[in-house]
Amino acid sequence: MSRESDDGIFAFLAGMALGMLGGGLMGILFAPKSGDELRADTNAFVRSLPGRVNEELSNPSTKTREFIERTKYSIENQVGKVKKDRAADRMAKAKHAEELAGGYDLN
C-alpha cells in the first residue's frame, strides 16, 4: 500500500468516527424525551442487546443471513483486488529492476 492510500483510509475512518460522534451528540441534544426518560430507554436497550444478539445468532433471520453473505462477498472481492494489486506491483518492480540491470531506464 502506498502512503497516499494509507492517508486516504485514515481520513475516511477519522471522518466516519467524527460523523458518528457528531450524529450521536445531535441526536441526544435534539431528542424529544427528557434526560431521565432517554437514559432509562437507553439503559433498557443496552440491557436487552445480549439476549437479542444471542437469539439472532442462534436462529438468524433472512435479513441477517443476507447481510452476512453480502459482507462475505464484499470482503472476498476486496481481498481479490488487493492480491491482484500486489501481484501487479511485484511485476512492475521486477520489470523495473530488469530494465535497470539491462542498463537503460525509461523514466
N, C-alpha and C positions, 0 to 999 in steps of 0.2 A: 504494500500500500504506500502511496506517496504521502508526503507531508500535507499537501493541499487536500487530499481526501480525508486525512485524519482531522484537519481543521474543520472541514465541512460537516463531518459526523459530530464533532464536539459542538459546533454551533447549533446544529439541529437538535441535539439532545438538551443543550442548555436552553434553547428556545422553548422546547416542549416542556421542560421542567418549570420554567418561569410561567409559561402559559397555564399549566395545571395549577400552580400555586396561586396565580392571579385569579383564575376562574373560581377556585375554591374560596378565596377570600371574598370575591364579589358575591358569590352565592350565599356566604354566611352573612355579609353585610345587608344584602337585599332580601333575605329570607322573610317570608310572610308570617313567621312564627316568632314568639318571644325566645329569648336565650334559654330559659328553662325548658320550654317545650322542645326546642331544637336539640338541646343536649340529651333530653330523655329519648327522643326519637333516634338520635344518632347512637346512643348507648344501646338501645334495643336492637337496632340494625346490626351493630358490630357484634353483639352477643349472639345474634341469630346466624351470623355468617358461617361459623364452623359446621353447624348442623346442615345448613343449606349446601355448603360445598361438599360435605361427606355424602349427602343424599344425591347430589348431581354426579359425583364421581362413581358411586356405586350403581347408579341407574341413569346414565347420561341421556339427555333428550336429543332429539334430532338436531336441534339448533347447536347444541354443544358438539355433537359429532361432526356436523358440517364445519363448524369453526375450527375444530382440531384438524380436519382434513385440509381445509384451506390454508391453515398455518403451516402444516407439514409440507404441503406442495410449495408454498412460498419459500420456506426455508431450503428445501431441496433445490429449488430453482436458483436461489441466491448462491448456494454452495457451488452449484454447477458453473455459474457465471464467474465466481471467484477462481475456481480451478482453471477455467479457460483463460482468464486474465493472467493468472500466474504462469501458465504454460506459454502464453504469447510473450510475456515479459522475459521468460527464460530464453525463448527462441531469439528474441530481439537482442538480448545481451550476448548470446552465443554468436550471432551473426556479426555484431559489432566487434567482439573480440577477434573473430576470424578476419574481419577487414583490417583491424589494427595489426594483426600478426602478418597479414599479407603486405603491409607497407603502404596502404592507402586508406584514407578516411574521407568519406563522402560529405562530412559536415563542414 
